Amino acid sequence: MSVVLAAVLLAGGLGIAAWQGAFADERGDIAAGDVCPNVSHRERVAEIFRSVLPDYSSYVFSSDVKPGHELFISLCTVYGGKPQDQNHLVEFFGHSTVRGGIEAREDEAFRWGHGEEFEPFRAGDEAWAGPRVAFVGMTCREKTTKEPEMNRLAVTAIAKTPLGASEAKSTAVLKELVVDFARQVHKDAECEVPARLPEG
């Protein structure tokens, strides 16, 4: 009887432990070295991601920088989960453009899925943010340049999956992230015009 009772208790204990998540995958860690090299303040960014990204057993960062005199692109993407079922979490995207920020904001294709209410803030020539996306537009080259495509930079931080935070905190986080990324984009694009970004 004692053996049967012990087995019942063990089974019950295992059931409770499983229900409490003892056998679930642990949340993956994010170290500064994991963050894309084209992102500035990688330790601070890693700390932010550890606090607001949805729980996944692992996180993967992918980056790409294409410097050029006619087109500049800097991309950093964060995925969560195992390779077979990775989820698109956050994307940083900076590129040279002849379009302005207001045009981008009013573009229905851009607004789709990111909400329509944006909060302006002081950074670059124009900046605004919401709980799913933040934008900074900056002048990069003087207007007299022979490559007008490099006159401006458009920089975005997009939460492809909602962050694990309130809308107010998500907006604040994306503002901080987009400014950090804009600072590195401005440097990597070898811009001639000062970035006019907040100190950080």
C-alpha positions in Angstrom: 0.0 0.0 0.0 2.8 2.4 0.8 4.4 1.8 -2.6 1.1 2.5 -4.3 0.6 5.6 -2.2 4.1 6.8 -3.0 3.5 6.3 -6.7 0.2 8.3 -6.5 1.9 11.1 -4.6 4.8 11.1 -7.1 2.4 11.2 -10.1 0.5 14.0 -8.4 3.6 16.0 -7.7 4.8 15.6 -11.3 1.4 16.7 -12.5 1.6 19.9 -10.4 5.2 20.5 -11.4 4.3 20.2 -15.1 1.2 22.4 -14.6 3.5 25.1 -13.0 5.8 24.9 -16.0 8.7 23.0 -14.5 9.2 21.1 -17.7 8.5 24.0 -20.0 11.3 25.5 -22.0 13.1 28.2 -20.0 13.2 31.7 -21.4 16.3 32.2 -23.5 18.9 34.8 -22.4 20.1 37.7 -24.6 23.6 38.9 -24.1 25.1 42.1 -25.5 27.2 40.1 -28.0 24.0 38.6 -29.4 22.6 42.0 -30.5 23.3 43.0 -34.1 26.7 44.7 -34.5 25.0 47.6 -36.4 23.0 48.6 -33.3 24.7 51.0 -30.8 24.6 50.5 -27.0 24.2 46.7 -27.4 24.3 46.1 -23.6 21.5 48.5 -23.0 19.5 47.1 -25.9 20.0 43.6 -24.7 18.7 44.6 -21.3 15.6 46.2 -22.8 14.9 43.1 -24.9 15.2 40.9 -21.8 12.5 43.0 -20.2 10.0 43.4 -23.0 10.3 40.7 -25.6 7.8 37.8 -25.4 9.0 34.7 -23.8 10.9 32.3 -26.1 13.4 29.5 -25.4 15.9 31.2 -27.7 16.4 34.5 -29.7 18.1 34.9 -33.0 19.5 38.2 -34.4 20.1 38.8 -38.1 21.8 41.9 -39.5 22.7 43.3 -42.9 24.4 46.6 -43.8 24.7 47.8 -47.4 26.7 51.0 -47.6 26.6 52.9 -50.8 26.8 56.3 -52.4 23.3 55.9 -54.1 21.6 53.7 -51.6 22.2 52.8 -47.9 20.4 50.1 -46.0 20.9 48.9 -42.4 18.8 46.1 -41.1 18.6 44.2 -37.8 15.9 41.6 -37.2 15.1 39.7 -34.0 13.4 36.3 -34.1 12.1 34.2 -31.2 11.7 30.5 -30.9 13.3 27.4 -32.4 14.5 27.4 -36.0 11.5 25.5 -37.3 9.0 27.9 -35.8 10.7 31.2 -35.3 8.5 34.3 -34.8 9.4 37.7 -36.2 9.6 39.9 -33.1 11.4 43.2 -33.8 12.9 44.9 -36.8 15.2 47.9 -37.1 15.4 49.3 -40.5 17.4 52.4 -41.7 17.7 53.4 -45.3 18.4 56.4 -47.5 15.3 57.9 -49.1 14.0 60.9 -51.0 10.7 60.6 -49.1 9.9 62.5 -46.0 8.6 61.2 -42.7 5.1 62.6 -43.1 4.8 60.8 -46.4 5.8 57.6 -44.8 3.4 58.1 -41.9 0.5 58.7 -44.2 1.3 55.7 -46.3 -1.5 53.2 -45.7 0.9 50.2 -46.4 3.1 51.5 -43.6 0.4 52.3 -41.2 -1.4 48.9 -41.6 -1.0 46.8 -38.5 0.9 49.5 -36.6 -2.0 51.7 -35.5 -2.8 55.2 -36.6 -2.1 57.3 -33.5 1.5 58.4 -33.2 3.2 60.6 -30.6 5.7 63.1 -31.9 9.0 63.6 -30.1 12.2 65.6 -30.6 14.8 63.7 -32.7 16.3 64.4 -36.1 14.2 66.4 -38.5 11.0 64.6 -37.5 10.2 61.7 -35.1 7.1 60.0 -33.9 6.2 56.8 -32.1 3.4 54.4 -31.0 3.3 51.1 -29.2 4.2 49.1 -32.4 6.5 51.5 -34.4 8.8 54.4 -33.9 10.3 56.6 -36.7 13.1 59.1 -37.0 13.8 61.1 -40.2 17.2 62.8 -40.6 19.0 64.9 -43.2 22.2 63.0 -44.2 23.7 65.0 -47.1 23.4 68.6 -48.2 20.7 69.3 -50.8 23.4 70.2 -53.4 24.6 66.5 -53.5 24.6 64.8 -56.8 23.0 61.7 -55.2 19.6 63.0 -54.0 18.7 59.5 -52.8 21.3 60.0 -50.0 19.9 63.4 -48.8 17.7 61.8 -46.2 17.6 58.8 -43.9 14.4 57.1 -42.7 14.9 54.9 -39.6 12.2 52.7 -38.0 11.9 50.3 -35.0 9.0 48.0 -35.5 7.5 45.6 -33.0 6.3 42.9 -35.4 4.9 41.1 -32.4 3.4 43.3 -29.6 5.9 43.8 -26.8 5.3 42.4 -23.4 4.5 45.8 -21.9 1.8 48.5 -21.6 1.2 50.7 -24.7 2.8 53.6 -22.9 6.0 51.6 -22.0 6.1 50.0 -25.5 6.0 53.5 -27.0 8.8 54.7 -24.7 10.9 51.6 -25.4 10.6 51.9 -29.2 11.5 55.6 -29.0 14.7 54.8 -27.1 15.5 51.9 -29.5 14.9 53.9 -32.7 17.1 56.8 -31.5 19.9 54.4 -30.6 19.6 52.8 -34.0 19.4 56.1 -35.8 22.6 57.2 -34.2 24.4 54.2 -35.6 22.7 54.5 -39.0 23.8 58.1 -39.2 27.4 57.1 -38.5 27.5 54.1 -40.8 26.0 56.1 -43.7 28.8 58.7 -43.2 26.4 61.5 -43.1 27.6 65.1 -43.5 24.8 66.8 -41.6 24.6 66.6 -37.8 22.1 64.0 -36.6 20.4 66.3 -34.0 19.5 63.2 -31.9 19.0 63.3 -28.1 22.1 62.6 -26.0 22.5 59.0 -25.1 
